[in-house]
Amino acid sequence: MALAGRTIQAPGWAVIRFAGRRRVLVHARIVAARHPPPAHCRRLGTKAARIVRLAPVTHPTLGLPPADFRASFAAAADEIRSSRVRIAARALEFAVEADPTLTERFDEATLRGLLADAEVELERVAMSIGSGSPRFVGDWAEWVAPLYRRRRVPLDDLINLSEGIRRAVRAVLGPDEAAVADLAIDEGVRVFRWHRRLAGDARKRNWLLQLIYKGA
């Protein structure tokens, strides 16, 4: 740096600061050239504020919009919610008809727990029908599968109960709504079938295969 004919060595931090400020000014000029402010802002000599509004998302990674529970068959979903106690009771009756050993293997408290969970599953079915997305029953199945494993309740019984719900909801649904409900229940059954393969499930196993497994 020259000052009055004399050469003065500028400190290193000053050079870095000057270079950084120069880069900022150059970047600002490039941005201003590519995105000029509106005419009224140029007349007033002010900078235009750029406001970006992003659509709401359910997950910052997936970028999916939140589910709209009135987008599909909202009236059918409301009908299920208003009748879920009756539908859940009928679904448990269908499950007992398919497997009469339920009343022998489980006491009244466990059966009442299955009845309460049938009402919860019906709420998830209603969410799927209202939004048109079948994923809600599968998500619920992922949550409750470990709980039933700890309670020593076979997941085959949850599959049986889901099939009872499939039969029971058809009394209040039309063909189009029933198709969405079938897809949603299929998601839950798929999750239960995947979890039943894991060790620790309380289902009755083949004694010969167990003997071979232990002998190996």
N, C-alpha and C positions, 0 to 999 in steps of 0.2 A: 504494500500500500504506500503510495507516494503522497507526502504532505509537505508543501513549501520546499520542494526540491530535495527533500530528505526521504529516504526509504525506511518505513517502519514495518516491522514484522507483526502482523495481526495475530492475536491468539487463536488457537485452533477452534475453541468453542464458538468464537465469533463467526469464523468461516462457515462452520456447520449450521449455525443458526441462520445466517444469511442465505445459504443454499437451500435450507428447508423452507424458508419463507418464500424464496423465489419459486420453488416447485408448487407451493400452495397457490400463488398468484397465477402461475401458468395454467394450473388445473382449473381454477375458477374462470379464467378467460375462455378456456376450451368449453366448459359447461355452459357458460353464457352464450357462446357462439352457436352451440348445438341446440340449446333450449332457451331462446330469448324470452324475456318476460313479456306480459301483455303490454299493449300500447299505453294504457292509463298508468301503469307502473313506471314505464320509461319516462313519461311526462313528469311524474311526481318525483322521479329519482329514487324510487324505493325498490326493494327486492320483492319479487312475487313469491309468496309462500306456496310451496308445492305440497298439497295434502294428498296422501295416498290412503285409500280405504280398502282394506283387505276383507274378503268375505270370511265369515266365521268358519272355523274348521274344528273337527273333533280331535285331531291329533296333529301336532306340528310336523311330524315325519310323513304320515300318510297323506295329509292334506285333504281328507274327506270332509264334506260339509256335514253338519249335524243332521240327524235323522228328522224328517218331517212326519210326525205321526198322524197327520191329516192328509197325507199325499195320496193314499191308496183307498182302502175301504174303511173309512173312519166310522161309519155307522155300524158296520159289522163288528169292529173292534169294541165299540161302546156296548153293543149287545152282549158280547162275551163277558165284559167286565161286570155288567149288571146281573148276569146269570151265572157267574163263575162258581158260586157255592153249589148250586144245583148241578152244574156241569161236572164239577170236581167229584161230587158224590156219585154221579152216574159213571164217571170214568173209573172210579175205584171199584164199583160193582162189576164193570166189564173186566177189570184186571183180576178180580176174584173168580169170575166165571172162567177166564182163561187158565188160571192157576189156583185151584181151590186150596192148595197148601198154604196160601198166604195167611189165612185165618188160623192155621195150625202152628206155623213157624213164628208168627209175630203176635205180641200181646196187643191190648187195646191202645196203649200209649203209642206204640210204633205205627199202628194203623192210622191213628189220628195224625201222626207226623207225616205219613204218606199223603193223607187227605189234604193237609195244609200245604204241602209242597206241590200237590196237584193244582191248587189254586194259584200258587206262584207261577207255575209253568203256564197256566192259562193266561196270566197277565203278560208273560213273555210272548205267547202266541198272539195275543191281542196287539202287542207292540209290532210284531211282524206283519200282521194283517193291515194295521193302520199305516205303516210306513212302506209296505211292499218289500221289505228286506227280511230274508229268513234267518239272519245271523243271530237274532236275540235269544232264541231257544238254545242254540249251540253254545253261546256265551254262558248262559245260566247253567247248562250241563257241565261245563268246565269247572264252575265254581262248586257245585254240590257233589260232584263225583268223589272228591277226597273225603267229604264229610260222611257219606254213606259207607265208604270203605272203613272209616274208623268206627262206625256204628255196627259194622259186620252185617250190613244189608247188601245182598248181591245186586250188582248193577243190572242183572237180568230182570229183577223186579222193577227197576226204574224204566227199563225198556218196555216191559209189560204195561206199566202204568201210562207211559207215553202213547202206546197203542190204544189204550182205553180212552185217553183224551182225544185221540184222532177220531174214534168212533163217536164220542159224545158231542164234539163240537159240530158235527154235521147236522145236528138237529136245529141249529140256529144260523147256519151259513148256507149261502148259495153256492153254485158250482165254481164260480171264479174265486170267491173268498176261500172255499175249501181247498182249492189248488194251492193257494199261498200258505194256508195252514199246514197242508201236507209237506210242503218244502221246509217249513220251519221245524216241524216235528222230526222230519228226516235228519235235519242237522243235529238235533239233540240226540237222536238214536245213534247217529254215527259217532258222536263223542262218547256216549256210554259204551258202545261196542269197542271202541279203541281202549278205554280205560279198563274194561273187564279182562283184557288180555294180560294186564300187569299182575305181578305177584301180589298177594294180599287180598284179592277179591274173595268175597265170602261164598261164591257159587260152589255147588257140589261138583267135585272133580272126578274124573275117571280114575278108579283105584289102581287099575293096571298101569296107566301112564305114570301115576304118582310113584308106584313101586319101581318102575323102570328108571324114573328120574332120580329117586333116592339111591338106587343101586349104582347108577352111573356116577 
